Amino acid sequence: MKMPAEFDGYAEGGYTRLLEDPLRGKFARPAFFFQRKLEMIRELYRLQGMKTESASWLDVGCGEGELLRTGRQYFRDVAGCDISAGMIQSCGELDVRLQDSARRIPFGDKTFDLITAVCVYHHVDIDDRPALTADIYRVLKPNGIFCVIEHNPLNILTRLIVRRSPIDVHARLMTAGKVKHLAGSARMAVVATRYFLYFPERLYFRLATIEAKLSAIPMGGQYAVFCQKV
């Protein structure tokens, strides 16, 4: 698998700088992308009658830990894991562990209420994806939530940005349908699918209600699939 050496190199070369793209920059600031993901997770919890404040959260493929830092105020406790030693060097005070395999999560059985994999699966070899999903099932608590957030290959702008990104040179984008199939094979039930990032940051706060109504239409820049361990 190429990912460890690849992402160690990206860490050395400045991961945030390598993510920069004029189209992405015009759409939103980096913080906006993190905030939108967290908003959707917290909204799903509210709809399920649960509170994130009482949940333990693991972010698989946490990279440099920016999503965890942004969201930890909303959770009881947070942790991360990543296959790249170079990336997690920037995680500082966060509880982050190195994965020794793309197929295994370095935490015990039934440890977390919520597990996220945010823009991770398109970097995972196709043959490794089922095993990774099955191990995530192992680490989830009963009735725990698994959230996969991915770039939407049905969105033309998304495909263009991914194609231009040096970080995504080996990326294999996947549809929400493929994520649902993986979850079903791992004995998880899909509870919701949301498409988002229809509007750039400068318009979103005026058009948030419209974006919410569009969330079932598979044209947003990214999507979130929420699954539950049953």
C-alpha contacts under 8 A as a table, 3 or more apart, distances in Angstrom:
res1	aa1	res2	aa2	distance
1	M	4	P	7.60
1	M	125	D	6.96
2	K	5	A	6.16
2	K	6	E	6.12
3	M	6	E	5.01
3	M	7	F	5.96
3	M	83	I	7.56
3	M	84	S	7.52
3	M	123	H	7.04
3	M	124	V	7.55
4	P	7	F	5.46
4	P	8	D	6.05
4	P	83	I	5.80
4	P	84	S	4.82
4	P	85	A	7.62
5	A	8	D	5.14
5	A	9	G	6.20
5	A	84	S	7.43
6	E	9	G	5.30
6	E	10	Y	6.41
7	F	10	Y	4.74
7	F	11	A	6.09
7	F	84	S	5.92
7	F	86	G	7.07
7	F	87	M	6.81
8	D	11	A	5.14
8	D	12	E	6.43
8	D	84	S	5.70
8	D	85	A	6.56
8	D	86	G	4.43
8	D	87	M	6.20
9	G	12	E	5.12
9	G	13	G	6.16
9	G	86	G	7.55
10	Y	13	G	4.94
10	Y	14	G	6.04
10	Y	15	Y	5.17
10	Y	18	L	7.44
10	Y	87	M	7.99
10	Y	167	I	7.33
11	A	14	G	5.28
11	A	15	Y	5.11
11	A	86	G	5.58
11	A	87	M	5.32
12	E	15	Y	7.53
12	E	86	G	7.19
13	G	18	L	7.54
14	G	17	R	5.39
14	G	18	L	6.32
15	Y	18	L	5.14
15	Y	19	L	6.42
16	T	19	L	5.21
16	T	20	E	6.83
17	R	20	E	5.41
18	L	165	S	7.50
18	L	166	P	6.85
18	L	167	I	6.91
19	L	165	S	6.78
19	L	166	P	7.91
19	L	167	I	7.11
20	E	24	R	7.08
20	E	25	G	6.88
21	D	24	R	5.17
21	D	25	G	5.92
21	D	161	I	7.27
21	D	165	S	7.64
22	P	25	G	5.00
22	P	26	K	6.13
23	L	26	K	5.23
23	L	27	F	6.31
23	L	161	I	7.19
24	R	27	F	5.13
24	R	28	A	6.46
24	R	161	I	7.16
25	G	28	A	5.50
25	G	29	R	6.11
25	G	30	P	8.00
26	K	29	R	7.88
26	K	200	P	7.67
27	F	199	F	7.80
27	F	200	P	4.52
27	F	201	E	6.19
27	F	202	R	7.97
28	A	32	F	6.16
28	A	33	F	7.27
28	A	200	P	5.83
28	A	201	E	4.97
28	A	202	R	7.55
29	R	32	F	5.50
29	R	33	F	7.23
29	R	201	E	7.60
30	P	33	F	5.55
30	P	34	F	6.91
31	A	34	F	5.28
31	A	35	Q	6.20
32	F	35	Q	5.03
32	F	36	R	6.12
32	F	201	E	6.94
33	F	36	R	5.33
33	F	37	K	6.45
34	F	37	K	5.34
34	F	38	L	6.36
34	F	66	E	7.99
34	F	67	L	5.90
34	F	70	T	7.16
35	Q	38	L	5.19
35	Q	39	E	6.09
35	Q	70	T	7.55
36	R	39	E	5.03
36	R	40	M	6.39
37	K	40	M	5.34
37	K	41	I	6.41
38	L	41	I	5.09
38	L	42	R	6.12
38	L	71	G	6.63
39	E	42	R	5.26
39	E	43	E	6.04
40	M	43	E	5.01
40	M	44	L	6.13
41	I	44	L	5.21
41	I	45	Y	6.38
41	I	147	C	7.87
42	R	45	Y	5.07
42	R	46	R	6.30
42	R	51	K	7.74
42	R	52	T	6.48
43	E	46	R	5.02
43	E	47	L	6.23
44	L	47	L	5.08
44	L	48	Q	6.21
45	Y	48	Q	5.05
45	Y	49	G	6.26
45	Y	50	M	4.98
45	Y	51	K	5.96
45	Y	52	T	6.59
46	R	49	G	5.06
46	R	50	M	5.55
46	R	51	K	6.47
47	L	50	M	7.51
51	K	54	S	5.87
51	K	55	A	7.02
52	T	55	A	4.98
52	T	56	S	7.99
52	T	74	Y	6.07
52	T	75	F	5.24
52	T	76	R	7.43
53	E	74	Y	5.29
53	E	75	F	4.25
53	E	76	R	5.18
54	S	75	F	6.28
54	S	76	R	5.17
55	A	75	F	5.64
55	A	76	R	5.42
55	A	77	D	7.10
55	A	112	F	7.63
55	A	113	D	5.50
55	A	114	L	6.85
56	S	75	F	6.37
56	S	76	R	5.63
56	S	77	D	4.98
56	S	78	V	5.87
56	S	112	F	5.21
56	S	113	D	5.22
56	S	114	L	6.24
57	W	75	F	7.01
57	W	76	R	7.99
57	W	77	D	6.38
57	W	78	V	4.75
57	W	79	A	6.27
57	W	112	F	5.82
57	W	113	D	6.18
57	W	114	L	4.71
57	W	115	I	5.75
57	W	116	T	7.73
58	L	78	V	5.89
58	L	79	A	4.80
58	L	80	G	5.23
58	L	81	C	7.68
58	L	112	F	6.49
58	L	114	L	6.30
58	L	115	I	4.76
58	L	116	T	6.39
59	D	62	C	5.34
59	D	68	L	7.20
59	D	78	V	7.89
59	D	79	A	6.40
59	D	80	G	4.66
59	D	81	C	6.60
59	D	115	I	5.78
59	D	116	T	4.84
59	D	117	A	6.08
59	D	118	V	7.74
60	V	80	G	5.81
60	V	81	C	5.22
60	V	82	D	6.28
60	V	105	I	7.94
60	V	115	I	7.02
60	V	116	T	5.98
60	V	117	A	5.06
60	V	118	V	7.60
60	V	120	V	7.76
61	G	80	G	7.22
61	G	81	C	5.72
61	G	82	D	4.40
61	G	83	I	6.98
61	G	117	A	6.37
61	G	118	V	7.32
61	G	120	V	5.98
62	C	65	G	5.30
62	C	66	E	7.81
62	C	67	L	7.43
62	C	68	L	7.55
62	C	80	G	5.49
62	C	81	C	5.81
62	C	82	D	5.73
62	C	88	I	7.75
62	C	117	A	7.94
62	C	118	V	7.93
63	G	66	E	7.76
63	G	81	C	7.89
63	G	82	D	6.15
63	G	84	S	7.52
63	G	87	M	5.15
63	G	88	I	5.83
63	G	91	C	7.91
64	E	87	M	5.22
64	E	88	I	5.30
64	E	89	Q	7.26
64	E	90	S	5.13
64	E	91	C	5.24
65	G	68	L	5.30
65	G	69	R	6.20
65	G	80	G	7.49
65	G	88	I	7.29
65	G	90	S	7.30
65	G	91	C	5.21
65	G	94	L	7.52
66	E	69	R	5.11
66	E	70	T	6.16
67	L	70	T	5.11
67	L	71	G	6.11
68	L	71	G	5.17
68	L	72	R	5.57
68	L	78	V	6.92
68	L	79	A	7.57
68	L	80	G	7.68
69	R	72	R	5.62
70	T	73	Q	7.42
71	G	74	Y	5.73
71	G	75	F	7.25
72	R	75	F	5.35
72	R	76	R	7.74
72	R	77	D	6.90
72	R	78	V	6.11
73	Q	76	R	7.99
75	F	78	V	6.78
78	V	94	L	7.85
78	V	95	D	7.15
79	A	94	L	6.69
79	A	95	D	4.85
79	A	96	V	5.58
80	G	94	L	7.67
80	G	95	D	6.34
80	G	96	V	4.46
80	G	97	R	6.40
81	C	88	I	7.98
81	C	96	V	5.20
81	C	97	R	4.70
81	C	98	L	5.57
81	C	99	Q	6.21
81	C	105	I	7.41
81	C	106	P	7.34
82	D	85	A	7.39
82	D	87	M	7.70
82	D	88	I	6.87
82	D	96	V	7.78
82	D	97	R	6.79
82	D	98	L	5.35
82	D	99	Q	5.46
83	I	98	L	5.69
83	I	99	Q	4.56
83	I	100	D	6.39
83	I	101	S	6.73
83	I	102	A	6.59
84	S	87	M	5.40
84	S	88	I	6.65
84	S	98	L	6.99
84	S	99	Q	7.66
85	A	88	I	5.46
85	A	89	Q	6.46
85	A	98	L	6.35
86	G	89	Q	5.54
86	G	90	S	7.88
87	M	90	S	6.16
87	M	91	C	7.76
88	I	91	C	5.10
88	I	92	G	7.93
88	I	96	V	7.13
88	I	98	L	7.59
89	Q	92	G	6.73
91	C	94	L	5.60
91	C	96	V	7.11
97	R	106	P	6.72
98	L	106	P	7.27
99	Q	102	A	6.89
99	Q	104	R	6.84
99	Q	105	I	6.30
99	Q	106	P	5.92
100	D	104	R	7.34
100	D	106	P	7.94
101	S	104	R	5.45
101	S	105	I	7.87
102	A	105	I	7.94
102	A	124	V	7.16
102	A	128	D	6.75
102	A	132	L	6.61
103	R	128	D	5.91
103	R	129	R	7.38
103	R	131	A	5.30
103	R	132	L	4.30
103	R	135	D	7.09
104	R	131	A	7.64
104	R	132	L	6.06
104	R	135	D	5.98
105	I	132	L	7.67
105	I	135	D	6.39
105	I	136	I	6.84
105	I	139	V	7.54
107	F	111	T	7.16
107	F	139	V	6.67
108	G	111	T	5.95
108	G	139	V	6.01
109	D	138	R	5.38
109	D	139	V	4.47
109	D	140	L	7.06
109	D	141	K	7.73
110	K	138	R	6.21
110	K	139	V	4.57
110	K	140	L	4.71
110	K	141	K	4.05
110	K	142	P	7.02
111	T	139	V	5.46
111	T	140	L	5.91
111	T	141	K	5.82
112	F	115	I	6.71
112	F	139	V	6.45
112	F	140	L	5.08
112	F	141	K	5.53
112	F	144	G	7.15
113	D	140	L	6.09
113	D	141	K	5.51
113	D	142	P	7.99
113	D	143	N	7.72
113	D	144	G	4.56
113	D	145	I	6.27
114	L	140	L	7.02
114	L	144	G	5.73
114	L	145	I	4.83
114	L	146	F	5.86
114	L	147	C	7.63
115	I	136	I	7.48
115	I	140	L	7.03
115	I	144	G	7.97
115	I	145	I	6.42
115	I	146	F	4.87
115	I	147	C	6.31
116	T	146	F	5.83
116	T	147	C	4.75
116	T	148	V	5.89
116	T	149	I	7.72
117	A	120	V	5.62
117	A	121	Y	7.22
117	A	147	C	6.42
117	A	148	V	4.99
117	A	149	I	6.35
118	V	121	Y	7.83
118	V	147	C	7.94
118	V	148	V	5.93
118	V	149	I	4.68
118	V	150	E	6.30
119	C	122	H	6.59
119	C	123	H	7.87
119	C	148	V	7.74
119	C	149	I	5.75
119	C	150	E	4.70
119	C	151	H	6.64
120	V	123	H	5.59
120	V	124	V	6.77
120	V	150	E	7.38
121	Y	124	V	4.97
121	Y	129	R	7.12
121	Y	150	E	7.42
121	Y	174	M	7.98
122	H	125	D	7.82
122	H	150	E	7.49
122	H	171	A	5.22
122	H	172	R	4.85
122	H	173	L	4.99
122	H	174	M	6.57
123	H	168	D	7.61
123	H	170	H	7.01
123	H	171	A	5.15
123	H	172	R	6.64
124	V	128	D	6.50
124	V	129	R	6.37
125	D	128	D	5.29
125	D	129	R	6.55
126	I	129	R	5.40
127	D	130	P	6.99
128	D	131	A	5.57
128	D	132	L	6.20
129	R	132	L	5.15
129	R	133	T	6.16
129	R	182	L	7.68
130	P	133	T	5.17
130	P	134	A	6.17
130	P	182	L	6.15
130	P	185	S	7.67
130	P	186	A	7.48
131	A	134	A	5.07
131	A	135	D	6.22
132	L	135	D	5.18
132	L	136	I	6.24
133	T	136	I	5.04
133	T	137	Y	6.35
133	T	182	L	6.88
133	T	183	A	6.89
133	T	186	A	6.37
134	A	137	Y	5.05
134	A	138	R	6.51
134	A	186	A	5.09
135	D	138	R	4.89
135	D	139	V	6.44
136	I	139	V	5.16
136	I	140	L	6.23
136	I	146	F	7.97
137	Y	140	L	5.25
137	Y	186	A	6.74
137	Y	187	R	7.91
137	Y	188	M	7.53
137	Y	229	K	6.73
138	R	141	K	7.94
140	L	143	N	7.98
140	L	144	G	5.56
140	L	145	I	7.47
140	L	146	F	7.78
140	L	229	K	7.07
141	K	144	G	5.04
141	K	229	K	7.44
142	P	229	K	5.73
142	P	230	V	6.47
143	N	228	Q	5.71
143	N	229	K	4.80
143	N	230	V	5.65
144	G	228	Q	5.59
144	G	229	K	5.45
145	I	226	F	6.70
145	I	227	C	5.63
145	I	228	Q	4.62
145	I	229	K	6.60
146	F	226	F	5.81
146	F	227	C	5.02
146	F	228	Q	6.08
146	F	229	K	7.75
147	C	224	A	6.60
147	C	225	V	5.67
147	C	226	F	4.55
147	C	227	C	6.28
148	V	179	V	7.55
148	V	224	A	5.59
148	V	225	V	5.25
148	V	226	F	6.60
149	I	222	Q	7.00
149	I	223	Y	5.64
149	I	224	A	4.36
149	I	225	V	6.50
150	E	173	L	7.87
150	E	174	M	7.59
150	E	222	Q	5.62
150	E	223	Y	5.69
150	E	224	A	6.67
151	H	158	T	6.69
151	H	173	L	6.87
151	H	174	M	7.78
151	H	221	G	6.29
151	H	222	Q	4.43
151	H	223	Y	6.60
152	N	155	N	5.70
152	N	158	T	6.64
152	N	159	R	7.81
152	N	173	L	7.50
152	N	174	M	7.39
152	N	175	T	6.46
152	N	176	A	7.81
152	N	218	P	7.81
152	N	219	M	7.38
152	N	220	G	6.86
152	N	221	G	5.50
152	N	222	Q	4.67
152	N	223	Y	6.14
153	P	156	I	7.32
153	P	158	T	6.75
153	P	159	R	5.91
153	P	173	L	6.12
153	P	174	M	6.70
153	P	175	T	6.43
154	L	159	R	7.81
154	L	175	T	7.81
154	L	218	P	7.03
154	L	219	M	6.13
155	N	158	T	5.33
155	N	159	R	6.41
155	N	219	M	5.45
155	N	220	G	6.42
155	N	221	G	5.74
156	I	159	R	5.22
156	I	160	L	6.30
157	L	160	L	5.07
157	L	161	I	6.27
157	L	221	G	7.36
158	T	161	I	5.24
158	T	162	V	6.16
158	T	221	G	5.65
158	T	222	Q	7.89
159	R	162	V	5.16
159	R	163	R	6.00
160	L	163	R	5.10
160	L	164	R	6.32
161	I	164	R	5.23
161	I	165	S	6.24
162	V	165	S	5.20
162	V	168	D	5.89
162	V	169	V	7.97
163	R	168	D	6.99
163	R	169	V	7.09
164	R	168	D	7.92
165	S	168	D	5.35
165	S	169	V	6.65
166	P	169	V	5.38
167	I	170	H	7.87
168	D	171	A	4.78
174	M	178	K	6.22
174	M	179	V	7.29
175	T	178	K	5.37
175	T	179	V	6.72
176	A	179	V	5.05
176	A	180	K	6.25
176	A	193	T	7.79
176	A	223	Y	7.15
176	A	224	A	7.82
176	A	225	V	6.80
177	G	180	K	5.08
177	G	181	H	6.27
178	K	181	H	5.02
178	K	182	L	6.30
179	V	182	L	5.13
179	V	183	A	6.24
179	V	225	V	7.25
180	K	183	A	5.06
180	K	184	G	6.09
180	K	190	V	6.60
180	K	225	V	7.32
181	H	184	G	5.11
181	H	185	S	6.17
182	L	185	S	5.16
182	L	186	A	6.38
183	A	186	A	5.09
183	A	187	R	6.42
183	A	188	M	5.13
183	A	189	A	6.92
183	A	190	V	7.25
183	A	227	C	6.94
184	G	187	R	5.03
184	G	188	M	5.22
184	G	189	A	6.23
184	G	190	V	7.58
185	S	188	M	7.44
187	R	229	K	7.06
187	R	230	V	7.12
188	M	227	C	5.90
188	M	228	Q	5.35
188	M	229	K	4.84
188	M	230	V	6.06
189	A	227	C	5.29
189	A	228	Q	5.21
189	A	229	K	6.60
189	A	230	V	6.75
190	V	193	T	7.81
190	V	225	V	7.19
190	V	226	F	5.91
190	V	227	C	4.22
190	V	228	Q	6.40
191	V	225	V	7.93
191	V	226	F	5.67
191	V	227	C	5.41
191	V	228	Q	6.72
192	A	225	V	6.02
192	A	226	F	5.17
192	A	227	C	7.16
193	T	216	A	7.14
193	T	223	Y	7.17
193	T	224	A	5.67
193	T	225	V	4.53
193	T	226	F	6.22
194	R	215	S	5.02
194	R	216	A	5.93
194	R	223	Y	5.49
194	R	224	A	5.14
194	R	225	V	6.56
195	Y	214	L	7.46
195	Y	215	S	4.55
195	Y	216	A	6.16
195	Y	217	I	6.64
195	Y	218	P	5.96
195	Y	219	M	6.93
195	Y	220	G	5.11
195	Y	221	G	7.41
195	Y	222	Q	5.93
195	Y	223	Y	4.15
195	Y	224	A	6.39
196	F	211	E	6.93
196	F	212	A	7.89
196	F	214	L	7.88
196	F	215	S	5.96
196	F	220	G	4.74
196	F	221	G	6.22
196	F	222	Q	5.63
196	F	223	Y	5.87
197	L	200	P	7.02
197	L	211	E	7.90
197	L	220	G	5.25
197	L	221	G	5.04
197	L	222	Q	6.21
198	Y	211	E	6.45
198	Y	219	M	7.53
198	Y	220	G	4.81
198	Y	221	G	6.26
199	F	203	L	6.02
199	F	204	Y	5.34
199	F	207	L	7.61
199	F	211	E	7.42
200	P	203	L	5.58
200	P	204	Y	5.88
201	E	204	Y	5.06
201	E	205	F	7.19
202	R	205	F	7.18
203	L	206	R	5.60
203	L	207	L	6.18
204	Y	207	L	4.92
204	Y	208	A	5.31
204	Y	211	E	7.81
205	F	208	A	5.43
206	R	209	T	7.96
207	L	210	I	5.29
207	L	211	E	6.32
208	A	211	E	5.05
208	A	212	A	6.21
209	T	212	A	5.16
209	T	213	K	6.52
210	I	213	K	5.11
210	I	214	L	6.38
211	E	214	L	4.98
211	E	215	S	6.29
212	A	215	S	5.25
213	K	216	A	7.38
214	L	217	I	5.48
215	S	218	P	7.53
215	S	220	G	7.64
217	I	220	G	7.48
218	P	223	Y	7.92
220	G	223	Y	6.88
